[in-house]
């Protein structure tokens, strides 16, 4: 899907964005980790035409430049604030998928005056329950890395080859500074922010989400006061793609 993007400099980062003109009401949409504007266009297209819609490629993704320093979740939240200030957005409905939803939990907690409503889709932010197999995998990874360094050296090229063959899909897809960002982000929880969110919040989750499982959505619903959870049957982490018809109907009903 070809999307015509404009560019603006925010915090010294060349940032790709789109704006769909509509009425006075505004929606801002945030994509997930490793994604970009194109991946959330179905969400953009689900928003009624009387809304003005903004979306951007976060630093290090899509057509935006990489950050110059390692960014964690709270840094991406501050970038969102800078984006809103750049476009003089005083109040909006915010929609975030995955890492975008995680970022919005901070906004919802700390900047209540900016928010009309929140829509959070298959979001991260809750540290996963760890099974024994996880710890075996982690410590096996660390042991394999140590052995590899002893036998192949610990120069950048050797480590790059090691991570390419042993790292997670997201980790392998990241490069340079974005790999460091990923490590920082994946270990950060924003769960302590949930209780401070007052905005009316719609939670949408895929029944078969294996990246941010449904139990996480249930935690969001339990700990965010004014929230409701809609579960899309036979849908995964990209629930809005897997069951777009239901997703579109739910979004339009929530937006009124």
C-alpha positions in Angstrom: 0.0 0.0 0.0 1.5 3.3 -1.2 1.0 6.1 1.3 1.9 9.7 0.5 3.7 11.1 3.5 4.8 14.6 4.5 7.9 15.3 6.6 8.5 17.5 9.7 11.4 17.9 12.0 10.6 17.0 15.6 13.2 16.9 18.3 15.8 17.1 15.5 14.4 13.9 13.9 13.1 14.0 10.4 9.6 12.5 10.9 7.2 11.1 8.3 3.5 11.7 9.0 0.1 11.9 7.3 -2.8 14.1 8.0 -6.3 13.4 6.7 -8.4 16.5 6.9 -11.9 16.3 8.4 -13.8 18.2 11.1 -12.8 19.8 14.4 -12.5 16.5 16.2 -9.1 14.9 16.0 -7.8 11.3 16.1 -4.1 10.5 16.5 -3.0 6.9 15.7 0.2 5.2 16.9 1.6 2.1 15.2 3.4 -0.8 17.0 7.0 -1.7 17.3 8.6 -2.6 14.0 5.7 -1.1 12.1 4.9 2.1 10.3 2.0 4.2 8.9 1.2 1.7 6.1 0.5 -1.0 8.7 -2.2 1.1 10.5 -3.9 2.5 7.4 -6.9 0.1 8.0 -7.3 1.9 11.3 -7.1 5.3 9.6 -9.7 4.1 7.1 -12.1 3.0 9.9 -12.3 6.6 11.3 -15.4 8.5 10.2 -14.6 11.2 7.7 -15.7 14.0 10.0 -12.6 13.5 12.1 -9.2 14.9 11.2 -6.7 12.1 11.5 -2.9 12.2 12.2 -0.4 9.3 12.2 3.4 9.3 12.1 6.3 6.9 11.7 7.9 6.8 15.1 11.7 7.5 15.3 13.6 4.5 13.8 10.6 3.2 11.9 9.2 3.6 8.4 10.5 6.7 6.7 11.4 8.6 9.8 15.1 8.9 10.8 16.7 6.9 13.6 17.0 8.5 17.0 20.5 9.8 17.8 20.2 8.4 21.4 18.7 5.2 22.8 15.0 5.7 23.3 12.8 3.9 25.8 9.0 3.9 26.2 8.9 7.2 28.1 11.1 8.8 25.5 8.6 7.8 22.7 5.9 9.3 24.9 7.8 12.5 25.1 8.2 12.4 21.3 4.4 12.1 21.0 4.0 15.2 23.2 6.4 17.1 20.9 4.3 15.9 17.8 1.1 17.2 19.4 2.8 20.5 20.2 4.1 20.8 16.7 0.6 20.5 15.2 -1.1 22.5 18.0 -3.3 19.5 19.0 -4.9 20.4 22.2 -7.3 17.5 22.6 -7.8 14.3 20.6 -8.9 10.7 20.7 -5.8 8.5 20.7 -5.5 5.0 19.2 -2.5 2.8 19.7 -1.6 -0.7 18.5 0.8 -2.8 20.5 3.8 -0.6 21.5 1.7 2.4 20.4 -0.9 1.4 23.0 1.8 1.0 25.6 2.9 4.6 24.9 -0.6 5.8 25.3 -0.9 4.4 28.8 1.7 7.0 29.9 -0.2 9.8 28.0 -3.5 8.7 29.6 -1.9 8.8 33.1 0.1 12.0 32.8 -1.8 14.2 30.3 -5.5 13.7 31.0 -6.3 17.1 29.6 -5.2 16.1 26.1 -7.5 13.1 25.8 -11.0 12.8 24.6 -11.1 9.0 24.4 -8.5 6.2 24.3 -8.5 3.1 22.1 -5.9 0.5 22.9 -5.4 -2.5 20.7 -3.4 -5.6 21.5 -1.1 -3.5 23.6 2.2 -4.2 25.4 3.0 -2.7 28.8 2.5 -5.7 31.1 5.6 -7.8 31.7 4.7 -11.3 30.5 4.2 -14.2 32.8 7.5 -16.2 32.7 7.3 -19.9 32.3 10.3 -22.2 33.2 10.9 -22.7 29.5 11.4 -18.9 29.1 14.2 -18.8 31.8 15.8 -21.9 30.2 15.8 -20.2 26.9 17.2 -16.9 28.3 20.0 -18.6 30.3 20.8 -20.9 27.4 21.0 -17.8 25.2 23.5 -16.2 27.6 25.5 -19.4 27.9 25.6 -19.8 24.1 26.7 -16.1 23.8 29.5 -16.6 26.3 30.8 -19.7 24.5 30.5 -18.0 21.1 32.5 -15.0 22.3 35.2 -17.3 23.7 35.5 -19.2 20.4 34.9 -16.4 17.9 35.9 -13.2 19.7 33.7 -10.4 20.9 34.2 -7.9 18.1 31.1 -6.2 16.6 31.0 -8.4 13.5 31.1 -11.7 15.5 28.4 -10.5 17.8 26.3 -9.4 14.9 26.5 -12.9 13.4 25.6 -14.4 16.8 22.5 -12.3 17.3 21.4 -12.9 13.8 21.2 -16.6 14.4 20.0 -16.6 18.0 18.0 -13.4 18.7 14.2 -13.0 18.6 12.5 -11.9 15.3 12.1 -8.3 16.6 15.7 -8.2 17.8 17.0 -9.6 14.5 15.0 -7.1 12.6 16.4 -4.2 14.6 19.8 -2.8 13.8 22.3 -0.5 15.4 20.8 1.9 17.9 17.3 0.5 17.3 18.5 -2.8 18.7 19.4 -1.0 22.0 16.0 0.7 21.9 14.3 -2.6 21.6 16.2 -4.1 24.5 15.2 -1.1 26.7 11.6 -1.0 25.6 10.9 -4.8 25.9 11.9 -4.7 29.6 9.8 -1.7 30.6 6.4 -2.0 32.2 3.9 0.8 32.2 1.4 -1.1 34.4 1.8 1.4 37.2 0.2 4.0 35.0 -3.0 2.1 34.4 -4.7 3.2 37.7 -4.2 6.8 36.9 -6.0 6.7 33.5 -9.5 8.4 33.7 -10.4 8.7 30.0 -13.1 6.5 28.6 -11.0 3.6 27.2 -11.9 1.0 24.6 -9.7 -2.1 24.7 -9.6 -4.4 21.6 -7.8 -7.7 21.7 -7.4 -10.7 19.5 -8.5 -13.9 21.1 -5.5 -15.7 19.8 -2.9 -13.0 20.3 0.4 -14.7 21.0 2.5 -11.6 21.3 0.5 -9.8 23.9 -1.9 -12.6 25.1 -5.5 -11.9 26.1 -4.8 -12.2 29.8 -2.9 -8.9 29.4 -6.0 -7.2 28.0 -7.9 -8.5 31.0 -5.3 -6.8 33.3 -5.8 -3.6 31.3 -9.5 -3.8 31.8 -9.3 -4.6 35.5 -6.8 -1.8 36.3 -8.1 1.0 34.0 -11.2 2.4 35.7 -13.4 3.5 32.9 -12.6 0.8 30.4 -14.2 -2.0 28.4 -12.7 -5.0 26.6 -13.8 -6.3 23.3 -12.4 -9.6 22.2 -12.2 -10.4 18.5 -12.7 -14.1 17.9 -10.1 -16.0 15.8 -7.9 -12.9 15.7 -4.3 -12.6 16.6 -1.9 -9.7 17.5 -3.1 -7.7 14.5 -6.7 -8.2 15.4 -7.8 -5.2 13.4 -6.7 -6.9 10.3 -7.9 -10.4 11.2 -11.4 -9.3 11.9 -11.7 -5.9 10.2 -15.5 -5.9 9.9 -16.1 -6.3 13.6 -13.2 -3.9 14.4 -14.6 -1.2 12.1 -18.1 -1.6 13.6 -16.8 -1.4 17.2 -14.6 1.7 16.5 -17.5 3.6 14.9 -19.8 2.7 17.7 -17.3 3.9 20.3 -16.6 7.2 18.4 -20.4 7.8 18.2 
